[in-house]
Amino acid sequence: MNGILPVFRRSLRESWRSALGWTVGVTAVQALYLPLYPSLGGSDQLQGLIDALPKELVDTLGYDQISSGAGYTQSTFYGLMGFLLLTIAAVSWGSAALAGAEESGRAELDLAHGIGRVPYALESALSVLVRLLWLGAFSGLVVWALNGPAELELEPVRIVGASAALTGLAFLTASAALLAGAATGRRVWATGAGAGIAVLGYILQALAKQSSDLEWLNALSPYAWVYRQSPLAEGVDAAGLALTWGVALVLASASALALRARDLRG
């Protein structure tokens, strides 16, 4: 493999169909949910439905703010469906990048052609990051495009912040999968680590909303780091955003060290 960033370039070249599919899927979800806001967001029927739900569930899903455009977009897309879809994409790409390549034998073949383990891991992580950045940016553009027609009344700068939060959260999940894959060489462990981080983070912030005595759990939840303060309604929490991206980058860097420190499985 020759040229600049060969692993990165090949990974993007081979994954563009997957990235396109995820882009279409995310866009379809946005096109399904967001235009419904004028008829659903402030309707008495929806409010009556929400009032009938347990308060704990309403707080967890963010439905207590659903009557506003910012609350509706946060609770339906950024905090739920967008989070779910980007998490699945992140876990899939992150587990395939190192663990999947090792299980298929490709990693061993690539490394035999003179690519160092650290560059190999970092280029793989960069490829995952670029794809997630694309999904985050494109989804933000779709929200911006639907902002007027759907009467969401969102501030463009806050859409940028919400998209950065969603992307950072997804990349943290992917980085956990990368690290587990680099450390074990097994895709099942990489998938479990990535999905586990996402699920645990969501559960912890949900528990924190049930009682003031449990609010300390927010400090352990990446989901709460970026969403405890609504990015669309109040502006993104800069400290939480920086922490999320910082942890994600540390985990991605650690995957390179983990891959370098062990023998590949034959």
ZIHULIN-V204325 format. One record per pair of residues at least 4 apart in sequence whose ideal C-beta (glycine too) atoms are under 7 Angstrom apart, sorted by the first residue. I is the first residue (numbers start at 1). J is the second residue. D is the distance in Angstrom with one decimal. If there is no record, write none. Layout:
BEGIN
i->I j->J d->D
i->I j->J d->D
END
This chain:
BEGIN
i->1 j->6 d->3.8
i->1 j->110 d->6.5
i->1 j->113 d->5.5
i->1 j->115 d->6.2
i->2 j->6 d->6.4
i->3 j->9 d->7.0
i->5 j->9 d->5.6
i->5 j->123 d->5.5
i->6 j->10 d->6.1
i->7 j->11 d->6.1
i->7 j->110 d->6.7
i->7 j->115 d->6.5
i->7 j->120 d->5.6
i->7 j->123 d->3.9
i->7 j->124 d->6.0
i->8 j->12 d->6.6
i->8 j->123 d->4.0
i->8 j->126 d->5.2
i->8 j->127 d->5.1
i->9 j->13 d->6.2
i->10 j->14 d->6.1
i->11 j->15 d->5.9
i->11 j->124 d->6.4
i->11 j->127 d->3.7
i->12 j->16 d->6.7
i->12 j->127 d->5.7
i->12 j->130 d->6.6
i->15 j->19 d->5.8
i->15 j->131 d->6.5
i->16 j->20 d->6.1
i->17 j->21 d->6.4
i->18 j->22 d->6.5
i->19 j->23 d->6.3
i->19 j->131 d->5.0
i->19 j->134 d->6.2
i->20 j->24 d->6.5
i->21 j->25 d->6.3
i->22 j->26 d->6.2
i->22 j->89 d->4.9
i->22 j->135 d->5.9
i->23 j->27 d->6.2
i->23 j->135 d->6.4
i->23 j->138 d->5.7
i->24 j->28 d->6.2
i->25 j->29 d->6.7
i->25 j->85 d->6.2
i->26 j->30 d->6.6
i->26 j->82 d->6.7
i->26 j->85 d->5.4
i->26 j->135 d->6.1
i->26 j->139 d->5.2
i->27 j->31 d->6.1
i->27 j->142 d->5.5
i->28 j->32 d->6.2
i->29 j->33 d->6.2
i->29 j->77 d->7.0
i->29 j->81 d->4.9
i->29 j->85 d->6.6
i->30 j->34 d->5.4
i->30 j->77 d->6.1
i->30 j->139 d->6.6
i->30 j->142 d->4.8
i->30 j->143 d->6.6
i->30 j->146 d->6.7
i->31 j->35 d->6.8
i->33 j->76 d->4.6
i->33 j->77 d->6.1
i->33 j->81 d->6.8
i->34 j->73 d->6.5
i->34 j->77 d->6.8
i->34 j->143 d->7.0
i->34 j->146 d->4.7
i->34 j->150 d->4.8
i->34 j->152 d->6.8
i->35 j->146 d->6.4
i->35 j->149 d->6.6
i->35 j->150 d->4.9
i->36 j->40 d->4.8
i->37 j->41 d->4.2
i->37 j->69 d->6.2
i->37 j->72 d->5.0
i->37 j->150 d->5.0
i->37 j->151 d->6.4
i->37 j->152 d->6.0
i->38 j->150 d->6.6
i->38 j->151 d->4.9
i->39 j->43 d->6.6
i->40 j->46 d->5.2
i->41 j->66 d->6.5
i->41 j->67 d->5.8
i->41 j->69 d->6.9
i->41 j->72 d->4.8
i->42 j->67 d->5.0
i->43 j->47 d->6.7
i->44 j->48 d->6.1
i->45 j->49 d->6.7
i->46 j->50 d->6.4
i->47 j->51 d->6.2
i->47 j->67 d->7.0
i->48 j->52 d->6.6
i->50 j->58 d->5.9
i->50 j->63 d->5.1
i->50 j->66 d->6.8
i->53 j->57 d->5.1
i->53 j->58 d->5.2
i->54 j->58 d->7.0
i->55 j->59 d->6.2
i->56 j->60 d->6.3
i->56 j->210 d->5.4
i->57 j->61 d->6.3
i->58 j->63 d->4.6
i->58 j->64 d->5.3
i->59 j->64 d->6.0
i->59 j->209 d->4.5
i->60 j->206 d->4.4
i->60 j->209 d->5.7
i->61 j->75 d->5.9
i->61 j->80 d->6.9
i->62 j->71 d->6.6
i->62 j->74 d->5.8
i->62 j->75 d->3.7
i->62 j->79 d->5.3
i->63 j->75 d->5.7
i->65 j->71 d->2.8
i->65 j->75 d->6.8
i->65 j->233 d->6.7
i->66 j->71 d->5.1
i->66 j->72 d->5.1
i->66 j->75 d->5.4
i->67 j->71 d->6.6
i->68 j->72 d->6.6
i->68 j->233 d->6.8
i->69 j->73 d->6.2
i->69 j->151 d->6.7
i->69 j->152 d->3.4
i->69 j->153 d->4.7
i->69 j->154 d->5.8
i->70 j->74 d->6.1
i->70 j->154 d->6.0
i->70 j->230 d->6.4
i->70 j->232 d->3.8
i->70 j->233 d->4.0
i->71 j->75 d->6.0
i->71 j->233 d->6.3
i->72 j->76 d->6.0
i->73 j->77 d->5.5
i->73 j->78 d->6.4
i->73 j->143 d->6.5
i->73 j->152 d->5.8
i->73 j->154 d->6.5
i->73 j->232 d->5.8
i->74 j->78 d->5.0
i->74 j->79 d->5.1
i->74 j->230 d->5.4
i->74 j->232 d->5.2
i->75 j->79 d->5.5
i->75 j->80 d->6.3
i->76 j->80 d->6.0
i->76 j->81 d->6.4
i->77 j->81 d->5.5
i->77 j->82 d->4.4
i->78 j->82 d->5.2
i->78 j->83 d->6.7
i->78 j->162 d->5.1
i->78 j->166 d->5.5
i->79 j->83 d->5.9
i->79 j->227 d->5.8
i->80 j->84 d->6.5
i->81 j->85 d->6.2
i->82 j->86 d->6.1
i->82 j->139 d->6.2
i->82 j->166 d->5.7
i->83 j->87 d->6.0
i->83 j->166 d->6.6
i->83 j->169 d->6.8
i->84 j->88 d->6.5
i->85 j->89 d->6.5
i->86 j->90 d->6.0
i->86 j->132 d->6.8
i->86 j->135 d->5.9
i->86 j->166 d->6.1
i->86 j->170 d->4.0
i->87 j->91 d->6.3
i->87 j->170 d->6.0
i->87 j->173 d->5.4
i->87 j->198 d->4.6
i->88 j->92 d->6.2
i->89 j->93 d->6.1
i->89 j->135 d->6.5
i->90 j->94 d->5.7
i->90 j->132 d->6.1
i->90 j->170 d->4.2
i->90 j->171 d->6.7
i->90 j->173 d->4.5
i->90 j->174 d->3.8
i->90 j->194 d->6.5
i->91 j->95 d->6.0
i->91 j->173 d->6.0
i->91 j->174 d->7.0
i->91 j->177 d->5.5
i->91 j->191 d->5.8
i->91 j->194 d->3.9
i->91 j->195 d->5.3
i->92 j->96 d->6.3
i->93 j->97 d->6.2
i->93 j->128 d->4.7
i->93 j->131 d->6.2
i->93 j->174 d->6.1
i->94 j->128 d->5.6
i->94 j->174 d->3.5
i->94 j->175 d->6.9
i->94 j->177 d->3.1
i->94 j->178 d->4.9
i->94 j->190 d->6.6
i->94 j->194 d->5.3
i->95 j->99 d->5.5
i->95 j->100 d->6.1
i->95 j->177 d->4.6
i->95 j->181 d->5.8
i->95 j->187 d->5.0
i->95 j->190 d->3.7
i->95 j->191 d->4.5
i->95 j->194 d->6.3
i->96 j->100 d->3.6
i->97 j->101 d->6.6
i->97 j->124 d->4.1
i->97 j->125 d->7.0
i->97 j->127 d->6.8
i->97 j->128 d->5.6
i->97 j->178 d->6.0
i->97 j->181 d->6.9
i->98 j->102 d->6.4
i->98 j->107 d->7.0
i->98 j->121 d->6.2
i->98 j->124 d->5.7
i->98 j->178 d->5.8
i->98 j->181 d->4.0
i->98 j->182 d->4.9
i->98 j->255 d->6.5
i->98 j->259 d->6.5
i->99 j->103 d->6.3
i->99 j->181 d->3.0
i->99 j->184 d->6.9
i->99 j->185 d->6.0
i->99 j->186 d->5.7
i->99 j->187 d->4.2
i->99 j->190 d->4.1
i->100 j->104 d->6.3
i->100 j->187 d->5.1
i->101 j->106 d->4.6
i->101 j->107 d->4.1
i->102 j->107 d->4.4
i->102 j->185 d->4.4
i->102 j->264 d->5.8
i->102 j->265 d->6.4
i->103 j->187 d->5.7
i->105 j->109 d->6.2
i->106 j->110 d->6.1
i->107 j->111 d->6.2
i->107 j->264 d->6.4
i->108 j->112 d->6.4
i->108 j->264 d->5.4
i->110 j->115 d->5.4
i->110 j->120 d->6.4
i->111 j->115 d->5.8
i->111 j->117 d->6.4
i->111 j->120 d->6.4
i->115 j->119 d->6.0
i->115 j->120 d->5.1
i->116 j->120 d->6.5
i->117 j->121 d->6.3
i->117 j->259 d->4.8
i->117 j->260 d->4.4
i->118 j->122 d->6.2
i->118 j->256 d->4.4
i->118 j->260 d->5.6
i->119 j->123 d->5.8
i->120 j->124 d->6.4
i->121 j->125 d->6.4
i->121 j->182 d->5.9
i->121 j->255 d->5.1
i->121 j->256 d->3.8
i->121 j->259 d->4.6
i->122 j->126 d->6.3
i->122 j->256 d->5.2
i->123 j->127 d->6.5
i->124 j->128 d->6.8
i->125 j->129 d->6.2
i->125 j->175 d->7.0
i->125 j->178 d->5.5
i->125 j->252 d->4.2
i->125 j->255 d->6.3
i->126 j->130 d->6.3
i->127 j->131 d->6.7
i->128 j->132 d->6.4
i->128 j->174 d->5.0
i->129 j->133 d->6.1
i->129 j->171 d->5.8
i->130 j->134 d->6.5
i->131 j->135 d->6.7
i->132 j->136 d->6.2
i->132 j->167 d->5.5
i->132 j->170 d->5.0
i->132 j->171 d->5.3
i->132 j->174 d->6.5
i->133 j->137 d->6.0
i->133 j->167 d->6.0
i->134 j->138 d->6.0
i->135 j->139 d->6.1
i->136 j->140 d->6.4
i->136 j->163 d->4.8
i->136 j->166 d->5.6
i->136 j->167 d->3.2
i->137 j->141 d->6.6
i->137 j->163 d->6.5
i->138 j->142 d->6.6
i->139 j->143 d->6.6
i->139 j->163 d->6.3
i->140 j->144 d->6.4
i->140 j->159 d->5.3
i->140 j->160 d->6.3
i->140 j->163 d->3.4
i->141 j->145 d->6.2
i->142 j->146 d->6.3
i->143 j->147 d->6.4
i->143 j->154 d->7.0
i->143 j->159 d->5.3
i->144 j->156 d->6.0
i->144 j->159 d->5.4
i->146 j->150 d->4.7
i->147 j->152 d->4.9
i->147 j->154 d->5.1
i->154 j->158 d->6.2
i->154 j->159 d->5.6
i->154 j->232 d->5.8
i->156 j->160 d->6.8
i->157 j->161 d->6.7
i->158 j->162 d->6.2
i->158 j->231 d->6.0
i->158 j->232 d->5.1
i->158 j->235 d->5.9
i->159 j->163 d->6.3
i->160 j->164 d->6.3
i->161 j->165 d->6.4
i->161 j->231 d->4.6
i->161 j->235 d->6.2
i->161 j->236 d->3.2
i->162 j->166 d->6.4
i->162 j->231 d->3.9
i->162 j->232 d->5.2
i->162 j->236 d->6.7
i->163 j->167 d->6.2
i->164 j->168 d->6.1
i->164 j->236 d->6.7
i->164 j->241 d->6.3
i->165 j->169 d->6.3
i->165 j->226 d->3.8
i->165 j->227 d->6.8
i->165 j->231 d->5.1
i->165 j->236 d->5.6
i->165 j->241 d->5.8
i->166 j->170 d->6.4
i->167 j->171 d->6.2
i->168 j->172 d->6.4
i->168 j->226 d->6.5
i->168 j->241 d->6.2
i->168 j->244 d->4.3
i->168 j->245 d->4.6
i->168 j->248 d->6.2
i->169 j->173 d->6.9
i->169 j->222 d->5.9
i->169 j->223 d->6.6
i->169 j->226 d->5.6
i->169 j->244 d->6.1
i->170 j->174 d->6.4
i->171 j->175 d->6.0
i->171 j->248 d->4.5
i->172 j->176 d->6.7
i->172 j->197 d->6.8
i->172 j->222 d->5.4
i->172 j->244 d->5.7
i->172 j->247 d->5.8
i->172 j->248 d->3.9
i->172 j->251 d->7.0
i->173 j->177 d->6.8
i->173 j->194 d->4.9
i->173 j->197 d->5.4
i->173 j->198 d->4.8
i->174 j->178 d->6.3
i->174 j->194 d->6.4
i->175 j->179 d->6.3
i->175 j->248 d->4.6
i->175 j->251 d->3.6
i->175 j->252 d->4.3
i->176 j->180 d->6.4
i->176 j->193 d->4.8
i->176 j->194 d->5.0
i->176 j->197 d->4.4
i->176 j->251 d->5.8
i->177 j->181 d->6.0
i->177 j->190 d->4.5
i->177 j->191 d->6.5
i->177 j->193 d->5.7
i->177 j->194 d->3.2
i->178 j->182 d->6.2
i->178 j->251 d->7.0
i->178 j->252 d->5.9
i->178 j->255 d->4.2
i->179 j->183 d->6.2
i->179 j->251 d->5.0
i->179 j->254 d->5.3
i->179 j->255 d->4.4
i->179 j->258 d->6.1
i->180 j->184 d->6.0
i->180 j->189 d->5.0
i->180 j->190 d->4.5
i->180 j->193 d->3.5
i->181 j->187 d->6.7
i->181 j->190 d->3.5
i->182 j->255 d->4.0
i->182 j->258 d->4.0
i->182 j->259 d->4.1
i->183 j->258 d->4.3
i->184 j->189 d->4.4
i->185 j->264 d->6.4
i->185 j->265 d->4.6
i->186 j->190 d->6.9
i->187 j->191 d->6.0
i->188 j->192 d->6.3
i->189 j->193 d->6.3
i->190 j->194 d->6.5
i->191 j->195 d->6.0
i->192 j->196 d->5.6
i->193 j->197 d->6.6
i->194 j->198 d->6.8
i->195 j->199 d->6.0
i->196 j->200 d->5.8
i->197 j->201 d->6.2
i->197 j->222 d->7.0
i->198 j->202 d->6.6
i->199 j->203 d->6.2
i->200 j->204 d->6.1
i->201 j->205 d->6.7
i->201 j->221 d->4.5
i->201 j->222 d->4.5
i->201 j->223 d->4.1
i->202 j->206 d->6.3
i->202 j->223 d->5.2
i->203 j->207 d->6.3
i->204 j->208 d->6.4
i->204 j->217 d->4.5
i->204 j->220 d->5.4
i->204 j->221 d->3.9
i->204 j->224 d->7.0
i->205 j->209 d->6.8
i->205 j->218 d->6.0
i->205 j->221 d->4.4
i->205 j->223 d->4.8
i->205 j->224 d->4.0
i->207 j->214 d->5.3
i->207 j->217 d->5.5
i->208 j->214 d->5.1
i->208 j->215 d->5.1
i->208 j->217 d->4.2
i->208 j->218 d->4.6
i->208 j->224 d->6.5
i->210 j->214 d->6.0
i->217 j->221 d->6.3
i->218 j->224 d->3.9
i->218 j->228 d->5.5
i->221 j->225 d->6.8
i->222 j->244 d->5.6
i->223 j->227 d->5.7
i->224 j->228 d->4.4
i->225 j->240 d->3.8
i->225 j->243 d->5.3
i->225 j->244 d->5.1
i->226 j->237 d->6.7
i->226 j->240 d->5.2
i->226 j->241 d->5.9
i->226 j->244 d->5.4
i->228 j->237 d->6.9
i->228 j->240 d->6.9
i->229 j->234 d->5.2
i->229 j->237 d->4.4
i->230 j->234 d->5.2
i->231 j->235 d->6.7
i->231 j->236 d->4.1
i->236 j->241 d->5.4
i->237 j->241 d->6.2
i->238 j->242 d->6.2
i->239 j->243 d->6.3
i->240 j->244 d->6.3
i->241 j->245 d->6.4
i->242 j->246 d->5.8
i->243 j->247 d->6.3
i->244 j->248 d->6.4
i->245 j->249 d->6.3
i->246 j->250 d->6.4
i->247 j->251 d->6.3
i->248 j->252 d->6.4
i->249 j->253 d->6.3
i->250 j->254 d->6.2
i->251 j->255 d->6.8
i->254 j->258 d->6.1
i->255 j->259 d->6.3
i->256 j->260 d->6.4
i->257 j->261 d->6.2
END
